Amino acid sequence: MANQVEIQLTINADEYLKMYQGRANDVVARAVDGRRIRFPARILQRFVTREGVSGAFIITFDEANRFRSIERKLR
C-alpha cells in the first residue's frame, strides 16, 4: 500500500536555483498533518516557474518510503 502526504510549498526562484545548481539536494517540508518529510528537489522540476515553486502537492511513496509520484493538488 502506498503512502501519501500533502504539503504546501512556497519556494522562491532564488532558493530553487540553489537546488538546481546542486548546493541543496533535498527539500524538507512540514506536511499538512504535521509530519516532517524530506524529498529530492528534482521531483519539483516540472512545477517550477519564474517565481519558483508554489502550491499544494500530494506526494506518493511506496511501502519502503521511496518516491513514486507527485501531483499538484487541485483546489
PyMOL Python script that loads the backbone (N, CA, C, O; Angstrom):
from pymol import cmd

cmd.read_pdbstr("""\
ATOM      1  N   MET A   1       0.847  -1.186   0.000  1.00  0.00           N
ATOM      2  CA  MET A   1       0.000   0.000   0.000  1.00  0.00           C
ATOM      3  C   MET A   1       0.891   1.248   0.000  1.00  0.00           C
ATOM      4  O   MET A   1       1.851   1.339   0.766  1.00  0.00           O
ATOM      5  N   ALA A   2       0.565   2.179  -0.848  1.00  0.00           N
ATOM      6  CA  ALA A   2       1.343   3.413  -0.960  1.00  0.00           C
ATOM      7  C   ALA A   2       0.931   4.401   0.122  1.00  0.00           C
ATOM      8  O   ALA A   2      -0.206   4.397   0.594  1.00  0.00           O
ATOM      9  N   ASN A   3       1.873   5.238   0.499  1.00  0.00           N
ATOM     10  CA  ASN A   3       1.618   6.303   1.466  1.00  0.00           C
ATOM     11  C   ASN A   3       1.561   7.624   0.722  1.00  0.00           C
ATOM     12  O   ASN A   3       2.334   7.858  -0.206  1.00  0.00           O
ATOM     13  N   GLN A   4       0.648   8.480   1.131  1.00  0.00           N
ATOM     14  CA  GLN A   4       0.554   9.806   0.535  1.00  0.00           C
ATOM     15  C   GLN A   4       0.711  10.856   1.610  1.00  0.00           C
ATOM     16  O   GLN A   4       0.322  10.663   2.762  1.00  0.00           O
ATOM     17  N   VAL A   5       1.295  11.983   1.202  1.00  0.00           N
ATOM     18  CA  VAL A   5       1.450  13.099   2.119  1.00  0.00           C
ATOM     19  C   VAL A   5       1.129  14.369   1.341  1.00  0.00           C
ATOM     20  O   VAL A   5       1.521  14.520   0.184  1.00  0.00           O
ATOM     21  N   GLU A   6       0.416  15.272   1.988  1.00  0.00           N
ATOM     22  CA  GLU A   6       0.081  16.551   1.375  1.00  0.00           C
ATOM     23  C   GLU A   6       0.969  17.630   1.970  1.00  0.00           C
ATOM     24  O   GLU A   6       1.124  17.728   3.187  1.00  0.00           O
ATOM     25  N   ILE A   7       1.550  18.441   1.089  1.00  0.00           N
ATOM     26  CA  ILE A   7       2.399  19.542   1.536  1.00  0.00           C
ATOM     27  C   ILE A   7       1.976  20.829   0.849  1.00  0.00           C
ATOM     28  O   ILE A   7       1.397  20.812  -0.237  1.00  0.00           O
ATOM     29  N   GLN A   8       2.270  21.925   1.489  1.00  0.00           N
ATOM     30  CA  GLN A   8       2.071  23.264   0.928  1.00  0.00           C
ATOM     31  C   GLN A   8       3.459  23.871   0.794  1.00  0.00           C
ATOM     32  O   GLN A   8       4.182  23.984   1.784  1.00  0.00           O
ATOM     33  N   LEU A   9       3.839  24.262  -0.417  1.00  0.00           N
ATOM     34  CA  LEU A   9       5.180  24.794  -0.644  1.00  0.00           C
ATOM     35  C   LEU A   9       5.152  26.205  -1.197  1.00  0.00           C
ATOM     36  O   LEU A   9       4.284  26.563  -1.993  1.00  0.00           O
ATOM     37  N   THR A  10       6.102  26.988  -0.768  1.00  0.00           N
ATOM     38  CA  THR A  10       6.413  28.275  -1.380  1.00  0.00           C
ATOM     39  C   THR A  10       7.933  28.386  -1.371  1.00  0.00           C
ATOM     40  O   THR A  10       8.543  28.678  -0.342  1.00  0.00           O
ATOM     41  N   ILE A  11       8.530  28.150  -2.528  1.00  0.00           N
ATOM     42  CA  ILE A  11       9.980  28.234  -2.680  1.00  0.00           C
ATOM     43  C   ILE A  11      10.242  29.282  -3.749  1.00  0.00           C
ATOM     44  O   ILE A  11       9.855  29.104  -4.904  1.00  0.00           O
ATOM     45  N   ASN A  12      10.893  30.371  -3.373  1.00  0.00           N
ATOM     46  CA  ASN A  12      11.126  31.422  -4.367  1.00  0.00           C
ATOM     47  C   ASN A  12      12.190  30.973  -5.372  1.00  0.00           C
ATOM     48  O   ASN A  12      12.895  29.989  -5.150  1.00  0.00           O
ATOM     49  N   ALA A  13      12.290  31.704  -6.470  1.00  0.00           N
ATOM     50  CA  ALA A  13      13.182  31.322  -7.565  1.00  0.00           C
ATOM     51  C   ALA A  13      14.639  31.226  -7.117  1.00  0.00           C
ATOM     52  O   ALA A  13      15.351  30.316  -7.543  1.00  0.00           O
ATOM     53  N   ASP A  14      15.094  32.140  -6.273  1.00  0.00           N
ATOM     54  CA  ASP A  14      16.485  32.107  -5.803  1.00  0.00           C
ATOM     55  C   ASP A  14      16.776  30.849  -4.994  1.00  0.00           C
ATOM     56  O   ASP A  14      17.833  30.238  -5.147  1.00  0.00           O
ATOM     57  N   GLU A  15      15.840  30.463  -4.135  1.00  0.00           N
ATOM     58  CA  GLU A  15      16.026  29.249  -3.334  1.00  0.00           C
ATOM     59  C   GLU A  15      16.030  28.009  -4.223  1.00  0.00           C
ATOM     60  O   GLU A  15      16.844  27.107  -4.028  1.00  0.00           O
ATOM     61  N   TYR A  16      15.123  27.963  -5.199  1.00  0.00           N
ATOM     62  CA  TYR A  16      15.097  26.795  -6.080  1.00  0.00           C
ATOM     63  C   TYR A  16      16.365  26.735  -6.926  1.00  0.00           C
ATOM     64  O   TYR A  16      16.854  25.645  -7.223  1.00  0.00           O
ATOM     65  N   LEU A  17      16.901  27.881  -7.316  1.00  0.00           N
ATOM     66  CA  LEU A  17      18.138  27.921  -8.095  1.00  0.00           C
ATOM     67  C   LEU A  17      19.282  27.257  -7.332  1.00  0.00           C
ATOM     68  O   LEU A  17      20.116  26.584  -7.937  1.00  0.00           O
ATOM     69  N   LYS A  18      19.332  27.436  -6.020  1.00  0.00           N
ATOM     70  CA  LYS A  18      20.354  26.766  -5.200  1.00  0.00           C
ATOM     71  C   LYS A  18      20.247  25.253  -5.355  1.00  0.00           C
ATOM     72  O   LYS A  18      21.256  24.556  -5.453  1.00  0.00           O
ATOM     73  N   MET A  19      19.016  24.756  -5.376  1.00  0.00           N
ATOM     74  CA  MET A  19      18.802  23.318  -5.531  1.00  0.00           C
ATOM     75  C   MET A  19      19.219  22.876  -6.931  1.00  0.00           C
ATOM     76  O   MET A  19      19.881  21.853  -7.098  1.00  0.00           O
ATOM     77  N   TYR A  20      18.825  23.656  -7.926  1.00  0.00           N
ATOM     78  CA  TYR A  20      19.139  23.333  -9.314  1.00  0.00           C
ATOM     79  C   TYR A  20      20.649  23.303  -9.532  1.00  0.00           C
ATOM     80  O   TYR A  20      21.151  22.468 -10.284  1.00  0.00           O
ATOM     81  N   GLN A  21      21.365  24.197  -8.887  1.00  0.00           N
ATOM     82  CA  GLN A  21      22.820  24.267  -9.027  1.00  0.00           C
ATOM     83  C   GLN A  21      23.544  23.225  -8.183  1.00  0.00           C
ATOM     84  O   GLN A  21      24.769  23.124  -8.248  1.00  0.00           O
ATOM     85  N   GLY A  22      22.815  22.459  -7.403  1.00  0.00           N
ATOM     86  CA  GLY A  22      23.419  21.401  -6.620  1.00  0.00           C
ATOM     87  C   GLY A  22      23.882  21.803  -5.238  1.00  0.00           C
ATOM     88  O   GLY A  22      24.487  20.996  -4.533  1.00  0.00           O
ATOM     89  N   ARG A  23      23.611  23.035  -4.835  1.00  0.00           N
ATOM     90  CA  ARG A  23      24.018  23.471  -3.491  1.00  0.00           C
ATOM     91  C   ARG A  23      23.072  22.936  -2.422  1.00  0.00           C
ATOM     92  O   ARG A  23      23.402  22.931  -1.236  1.00  0.00           O
ATOM     93  N   ALA A  24      21.918  22.494  -2.840  1.00  0.00           N
ATOM     94  CA  ALA A  24      20.960  21.845  -1.933  1.00  0.00           C
ATOM     95  C   ALA A  24      20.278  20.752  -2.744  1.00  0.00           C
ATOM     96  O   ALA A  24      19.764  21.017  -3.831  1.00  0.00           O
ATOM     97  N   ASN A  25      20.270  19.531  -2.230  1.00  0.00           N
ATOM     98  CA  ASN A  25      19.697  18.408  -2.971  1.00  0.00           C
ATOM     99  C   ASN A  25      18.294  18.044  -2.530  1.00  0.00           C
ATOM    100  O   ASN A  25      17.514  17.500  -3.311  1.00  0.00           O
ATOM    101  N   ASP A  26      17.971  18.339  -1.285  1.00  0.00           N
ATOM    102  CA  ASP A  26      16.695  17.913  -0.719  1.00  0.00           C
ATOM    103  C   ASP A  26      15.853  19.092  -0.266  1.00  0.00           C
ATOM    104  O   ASP A  26      16.361  20.165   0.061  1.00  0.00           O
ATOM    105  N   VAL A  27      14.564  18.857  -0.260  1.00  0.00           N
ATOM    106  CA  VAL A  27      13.605  19.800   0.313  1.00  0.00           C
ATOM    107  C   VAL A  27      13.102  19.170   1.601  1.00  0.00           C
ATOM    108  O   VAL A  27      12.764  17.987   1.627  1.00  0.00           O
ATOM    109  N   VAL A  28      13.051  19.945   2.655  1.00  0.00           N
ATOM    110  CA  VAL A  28      12.460  19.496   3.914  1.00  0.00           C
ATOM    111  C   VAL A  28      11.210  20.330   4.115  1.00  0.00           C
ATOM    112  O   VAL A  28      11.257  21.559   4.091  1.00  0.00           O
ATOM    113  N   ALA A  29      10.090  19.648   4.314  1.00  0.00           N
ATOM    114  CA  ALA A  29       8.810  20.353   4.434  1.00  0.00           C
ATOM    115  C   ALA A  29       7.984  19.749   5.555  1.00  0.00           C
ATOM    116  O   ALA A  29       8.185  18.599   5.947  1.00  0.00           O
ATOM    117  N   ARG A  30       7.067  20.531   6.054  1.00  0.00           N
ATOM    118  CA  ARG A  30       6.123  20.060   7.061  1.00  0.00           C
ATOM    119  C   ARG A  30       4.828  19.720   6.331  1.00  0.00           C
ATOM    120  O   ARG A  30       4.249  20.570   5.654  1.00  0.00           O
ATOM    121  N   ALA A  31       4.384  18.495   6.468  1.00  0.00           N
ATOM    122  CA  ALA A  31       3.142  18.060   5.834  1.00  0.00           C
ATOM    123  C   ALA A  31       1.947  18.706   6.531  1.00  0.00           C
ATOM    124  O   ALA A  31       2.050  19.180   7.663  1.00  0.00           O
ATOM    125  N   VAL A  32       0.827  18.714   5.839  1.00  0.00           N
ATOM    126  CA  VAL A  32      -0.397  19.281   6.399  1.00  0.00           C
ATOM    127  C   VAL A  32      -0.752  18.592   7.716  1.00  0.00           C
ATOM    128  O   VAL A  32      -1.292  19.228   8.621  1.00  0.00           O
ATOM    129  N   ASP A  33      -0.452  17.289   7.830  1.00  0.00           N
ATOM    130  CA  ASP A  33      -0.778  16.548   9.056  1.00  0.00           C
ATOM    131  C   ASP A  33       0.297  16.678  10.139  1.00  0.00           C
ATOM    132  O   ASP A  33       0.196  16.049  11.193  1.00  0.00           O
ATOM    133  N   GLY A  34       1.330  17.497   9.880  1.00  0.00           N
ATOM    134  CA  GLY A  34       2.350  17.755  10.892  1.00  0.00           C
ATOM    135  C   GLY A  34       3.638  16.972  10.736  1.00  0.00           C
ATOM    136  O   GLY A  34       4.634  17.295  11.384  1.00  0.00           O
ATOM    137  N   ARG A  35       3.644  15.951   9.896  1.00  0.00           N
ATOM    138  CA  ARG A  35       4.867  15.171   9.692  1.00  0.00           C
ATOM    139  C   ARG A  35       5.925  16.013   8.990  1.00  0.00           C
ATOM    140  O   ARG A  35       5.603  16.873   8.171  1.00  0.00           O
ATOM    141  N   ARG A  36       7.177  15.760   9.315  1.00  0.00           N
ATOM    142  CA  ARG A  36       8.302  16.409   8.638  1.00  0.00           C
ATOM    143  C   ARG A  36       8.806  15.430   7.592  1.00  0.00           C
ATOM    144  O   ARG A  36       9.128  14.286   7.909  1.00  0.00           O
ATOM    145  N   ILE A  37       8.873  15.882   6.340  1.00  0.00           N
ATOM    146  CA  ILE A  37       9.332  14.986   5.287  1.00  0.00           C
ATOM    147  C   ILE A  37      10.495  15.609   4.526  1.00  0.00           C
ATOM    148  O   ILE A  37      10.632  16.830   4.448  1.00  0.00           O
ATOM    149  N   ARG A  38      11.316  14.748   3.976  1.00  0.00           N
ATOM    150  CA  ARG A  38      12.465  15.154   3.149  1.00  0.00           C
ATOM    151  C   ARG A  38      12.319  14.414   1.823  1.00  0.00           C
ATOM    152  O   ARG A  38      12.042  13.215   1.790  1.00  0.00           O
ATOM    153  N   PHE A  39      12.513  15.154   0.730  1.00  0.00           N
ATOM    154  CA  PHE A  39      12.421  14.534  -0.588  1.00  0.00           C
ATOM    155  C   PHE A  39      13.370  15.246  -1.548  1.00  0.00           C
ATOM    156  O   PHE A  39      13.763  16.385  -1.298  1.00  0.00           O
ATOM    157  N   PRO A  40      13.742  14.583  -2.648  1.00  0.00           N
ATOM    158  CA  PRO A  40      14.675  15.177  -3.602  1.00  0.00           C
ATOM    159  C   PRO A  40      14.066  16.394  -4.305  1.00  0.00           C
ATOM    160  O   PRO A  40      12.924  16.350  -4.763  1.00  0.00           O
ATOM    161  N   ALA A  41      14.829  17.463  -4.384  1.00  0.00           N
ATOM    162  CA  ALA A  41      14.349  18.693  -5.026  1.00  0.00           C
ATOM    163  C   ALA A  41      14.008  18.463  -6.493  1.00  0.00           C
ATOM    164  O   ALA A  41      13.142  19.145  -7.041  1.00  0.00           O
ATOM    165  N   ARG A  42      14.671  17.520  -7.127  1.00  0.00           N
ATOM    166  CA  ARG A  42      14.464  17.290  -8.558  1.00  0.00           C
ATOM    167  C   ARG A  42      13.025  16.917  -8.905  1.00  0.00           C
ATOM    168  O   ARG A  42      12.594  17.118 -10.041  1.00  0.00           O
ATOM    169  N   ILE A  43      12.274  16.377  -7.941  1.00  0.00           N
ATOM    170  CA  ILE A  43      10.899  15.978  -8.269  1.00  0.00           C
ATOM    171  C   ILE A  43       9.990  17.184  -8.496  1.00  0.00           C
ATOM    172  O   ILE A  43       8.873  17.035  -8.993  1.00  0.00           O
ATOM    173  N   LEU A  44      10.459  18.368  -8.137  1.00  0.00           N
ATOM    174  CA  LEU A  44       9.656  19.582  -8.320  1.00  0.00           C
ATOM    175  C   LEU A  44       9.889  20.259  -9.665  1.00  0.00           C
ATOM    176  O   LEU A  44       9.193  21.222  -9.986  1.00  0.00           O
ATOM    177  N   GLN A  45      10.839  19.791 -10.456  1.00  0.00           N
ATOM    178  CA  GLN A  45      11.241  20.489 -11.678  1.00  0.00           C
ATOM    179  C   GLN A  45      10.077  20.848 -12.592  1.00  0.00           C
ATOM    180  O   GLN A  45      10.049  21.952 -13.135  1.00  0.00           O
ATOM    181  N   ARG A  46       9.136  19.965 -12.774  1.00  0.00           N
ATOM    182  CA  ARG A  46       8.051  20.253 -13.724  1.00  0.00           C
ATOM    183  C   ARG A  46       7.072  21.307 -13.219  1.00  0.00           C
ATOM    184  O   ARG A  46       6.195  21.742 -13.965  1.00  0.00           O
ATOM    185  N   PHE A  47       7.210  21.722 -11.960  1.00  0.00           N
ATOM    186  CA  PHE A  47       6.317  22.725 -11.385  1.00  0.00           C
ATOM    187  C   PHE A  47       6.977  24.097 -11.232  1.00  0.00           C
ATOM    188  O   PHE A  47       6.356  25.029 -10.720  1.00  0.00           O
ATOM    189  N   VAL A  48       8.223  24.226 -11.668  1.00  0.00           N
ATOM    190  CA  VAL A  48       8.972  25.469 -11.487  1.00  0.00           C
ATOM    191  C   VAL A  48       8.526  26.522 -12.504  1.00  0.00           C
ATOM    192  O   VAL A  48       8.389  26.240 -13.695  1.00  0.00           O
ATOM    193  N   THR A  49       8.302  27.737 -12.007  1.00  0.00           N
ATOM    194  CA  THR A  49       8.005  28.891 -12.858  1.00  0.00           C
ATOM    195  C   THR A  49       9.085  29.941 -12.604  1.00  0.00           C
ATOM    196  O   THR A  49      10.009  29.706 -11.826  1.00  0.00           O
ATOM    197  N   ARG A  50       8.975  31.075 -13.244  1.00  0.00           N
ATOM    198  CA  ARG A  50       9.941  32.158 -12.997  1.00  0.00           C
ATOM    199  C   ARG A  50       9.926  32.603 -11.546  1.00  0.00           C
ATOM    200  O   ARG A  50      10.928  33.102 -11.035  1.00  0.00           O
ATOM    201  N   GLU A  51       8.785  32.424 -10.878  1.00  0.00           N
ATOM    202  CA  GLU A  51       8.660  32.834  -9.472  1.00  0.00           C
ATOM    203  C   GLU A  51       9.146  31.763  -8.500  1.00  0.00           C
ATOM    204  O   GLU A  51       9.313  32.042  -7.313  1.00  0.00           O
ATOM    205  N   GLY A  52       9.373  30.556  -8.979  1.00  0.00           N
ATOM    206  CA  GLY A  52       9.781  29.453  -8.115  1.00  0.00           C
ATOM    207  C   GLY A  52       8.751  28.340  -8.142  1.00  0.00           C
ATOM    208  O   GLY A  52       8.200  28.022  -9.196  1.00  0.00           O
ATOM    209  N   VAL A  53       8.488  27.749  -6.985  1.00  0.00           N
ATOM    210  CA  VAL A  53       7.505  26.670  -6.858  1.00  0.00           C
ATOM    211  C   VAL A  53       6.539  27.061  -5.754  1.00  0.00           C
ATOM    212  O   VAL A  53       6.950  27.420  -4.650  1.00  0.00           O
ATOM    213  N   SER A  54       5.259  26.990  -6.060  1.00  0.00           N
ATOM    214  CA  SER A  54       4.263  27.369  -5.059  1.00  0.00           C
ATOM    215  C   SER A  54       3.000  26.549  -5.262  1.00  0.00           C
ATOM    216  O   SER A  54       2.584  26.300  -6.393  1.00  0.00           O
ATOM    217  N   GLY A  55       2.396  26.133  -4.158  1.00  0.00           N
ATOM    218  CA  GLY A  55       1.126  25.425  -4.242  1.00  0.00           C
ATOM    219  C   GLY A  55       1.051  24.252  -3.291  1.00  0.00           C
ATOM    220  O   GLY A  55       1.958  23.998  -2.499  1.00  0.00           O
ATOM    221  N   ALA A  56      -0.057  23.547  -3.393  1.00  0.00           N
ATOM    222  CA  ALA A  56      -0.287  22.342  -2.599  1.00  0.00           C
ATOM    223  C   ALA A  56       0.013  21.131  -3.480  1.00  0.00           C
ATOM    224  O   ALA A  56      -0.352  21.099  -4.655  1.00  0.00           O
ATOM    225  N   PHE A  57       0.681  20.140  -2.896  1.00  0.00           N
ATOM    226  CA  PHE A  57       1.093  18.965  -3.652  1.00  0.00           C
ATOM    227  C   PHE A  57       0.791  17.703  -2.850  1.00  0.00           C
ATOM    228  O   PHE A  57       0.799  17.709  -1.619  1.00  0.00           O
ATOM    229  N   ILE A  58       0.526  16.622  -3.579  1.00  0.00           N
ATOM    230  CA  ILE A  58       0.372  15.297  -2.982  1.00  0.00           C
ATOM    231  C   ILE A  58       1.552  14.464  -3.464  1.00  0.00           C
ATOM    232  O   ILE A  58       1.735  14.263  -4.665  1.00  0.00           O
ATOM    233  N   ILE A  59       2.353  13.981  -2.514  1.00  0.00           N
ATOM    234  CA  ILE A  59       3.495  13.125  -2.839  1.00  0.00           C
ATOM    235  C   ILE A  59       3.141  11.707  -2.419  1.00  0.00           C
ATOM    236  O   ILE A  59       2.654  11.478  -1.312  1.00  0.00           O
ATOM    237  N   THR A  60       3.391  10.754  -3.318  1.00  0.00           N
ATOM    238  CA  THR A  60       3.126   9.347  -3.036  1.00  0.00           C
ATOM    239  C   THR A  60       4.450   8.602  -2.914  1.00  0.00           C
ATOM    240  O   THR A  60       5.335   8.731  -3.760  1.00  0.00           O
ATOM    241  N   PHE A  61       4.565   7.816  -1.838  1.00  0.00           N
ATOM    242  CA  PHE A  61       5.729   6.976  -1.571  1.00  0.00           C
ATOM    243  C   PHE A  61       5.273   5.525  -1.527  1.00  0.00           C
ATOM    244  O   PHE A  61       4.115   5.246  -1.217  1.00  0.00           O
ATOM    245  N   ASP A  62       6.181   4.593  -1.838  1.00  0.00           N
ATOM    246  CA  ASP A  62       5.834   3.182  -1.717  1.00  0.00           C
ATOM    247  C   ASP A  62       6.039   2.708  -0.276  1.00  0.00           C
ATOM    248  O   ASP A  62       6.334   3.506   0.615  1.00  0.00           O
ATOM    249  N   GLU A  63       5.881   1.412  -0.064  1.00  0.00           N
ATOM    250  CA  GLU A  63       5.981   0.842   1.282  1.00  0.00           C
ATOM    251  C   GLU A  63       7.368   1.023   1.892  1.00  0.00           C
ATOM    252  O   GLU A  63       7.514   1.054   3.114  1.00  0.00           O
ATOM    253  N   ALA A  64       8.389   1.145   1.037  1.00  0.00           N
ATOM    254  CA  ALA A  64       9.763   1.342   1.510  1.00  0.00           C
ATOM    255  C   ALA A  64      10.122   2.825   1.578  1.00  0.00           C
ATOM    256  O   ALA A  64      11.293   3.180   1.707  1.00  0.00           O
ATOM    257  N   ASN A  65       9.111   3.686   1.491  1.00  0.00           N
ATOM    258  CA  ASN A  65       9.273   5.148   1.525  1.00  0.00           C
ATOM    259  C   ASN A  65      10.101   5.695   0.366  1.00  0.00           C
ATOM    260  O   ASN A  65      10.774   6.717   0.502  1.00  0.00           O
ATOM    261  N   ARG A  66      10.049   5.011  -0.771  1.00  0.00           N
ATOM    262  CA  ARG A  66      10.686   5.521  -1.987  1.00  0.00           C
ATOM    263  C   ARG A  66       9.658   6.329  -2.772  1.00  0.00           C
ATOM    264  O   ARG A  66       8.486   5.960  -2.854  1.00  0.00           O
ATOM    265  N   PHE A  67      10.116   7.430  -3.344  1.00  0.00           N
ATOM    266  CA  PHE A  67       9.253   8.307  -4.120  1.00  0.00           C
ATOM    267  C   PHE A  67       8.603   7.558  -5.279  1.00  0.00           C
ATOM    268  O   PHE A  67       9.259   6.792  -5.984  1.00  0.00           O
ATOM    269  N   ARG A  68       7.308   7.789  -5.463  1.00  0.00           N
ATOM    270  CA  ARG A  68       6.567   7.221  -6.588  1.00  0.00           C
ATOM    271  C   ARG A  68       6.016   8.301  -7.513  1.00  0.00           C
ATOM    272  O   ARG A  68       6.173   8.204  -8.730  1.00  0.00           O
ATOM    273  N   SER A  69       5.372   9.331  -6.957  1.00  0.00           N
ATOM    274  CA  SER A  69       4.791  10.371  -7.814  1.00  0.00           C
ATOM    275  C   SER A  69       4.520  11.635  -7.011  1.00  0.00           C
ATOM    276  O   SER A  69       4.468  11.626  -5.781  1.00  0.00           O
ATOM    277  N   ILE A  70       4.349  12.721  -7.755  1.00  0.00           N
ATOM    278  CA  ILE A  70       3.944  13.989  -7.157  1.00  0.00           C
ATOM    279  C   ILE A  70       2.941  14.635  -8.100  1.00  0.00           C
ATOM    280  O   ILE A  70       3.128  14.634  -9.317  1.00  0.00           O
ATOM    281  N   GLU A  71       1.896  15.178  -7.539  1.00  0.00           N
ATOM    282  CA  GLU A  71       0.870  15.871  -8.315  1.00  0.00           C
ATOM    283  C   GLU A  71       0.492  17.149  -7.596  1.00  0.00           C
ATOM    284  O   GLU A  71       0.454  17.199  -6.367  1.00  0.00           O
ATOM    285  N   ARG A  72       0.213  18.184  -8.379  1.00  0.00           N
ATOM    286  CA  ARG A  72      -0.303  19.423  -7.790  1.00  0.00           C
ATOM    287  C   ARG A  72      -1.747  19.155  -7.370  1.00  0.00           C
ATOM    288  O   ARG A  72      -2.532  18.593  -8.134  1.00  0.00           O
ATOM    289  N   LYS A  73      -2.077  19.555  -6.174  1.00  0.00           N
ATOM    290  CA  LYS A  73      -3.441  19.373  -5.672  1.00  0.00           C
ATOM    291  C   LYS A  73      -4.326  20.459  -6.280  1.00  0.00           C
ATOM    292  O   LYS A  73      -4.031  21.651  -6.190  1.00  0.00           O
ATOM    293  N   LEU A  74      -5.397  20.020  -6.890  1.00  0.00           N
ATOM    294  CA  LEU A  74      -6.350  20.968  -7.458  1.00  0.00           C
ATOM    295  C   LEU A  74      -7.252  21.475  -6.357  1.00  0.00           C
ATOM    296  O   LEU A  74      -7.679  20.714  -5.488  1.00  0.00           O
ATOM    297  N   ARG A  75      -7.538  22.746  -6.396  1.00  0.00           N
ATOM    298  CA  ARG A  75      -8.342  23.353  -5.329  1.00  0.00           C
ATOM    299  C   ARG A  75      -9.791  23.059  -5.483  1.00  0.00           C
ATOM    300  O   ARG A  75     -10.600  23.498  -4.666  1.00  0.00           O
TER     301      ARG A  75
END
""", "prot")
cmd.dss("prot")
cmd.show_as("cartoon", "prot")
cmd.util.cbc("prot")
cmd.orient("prot")
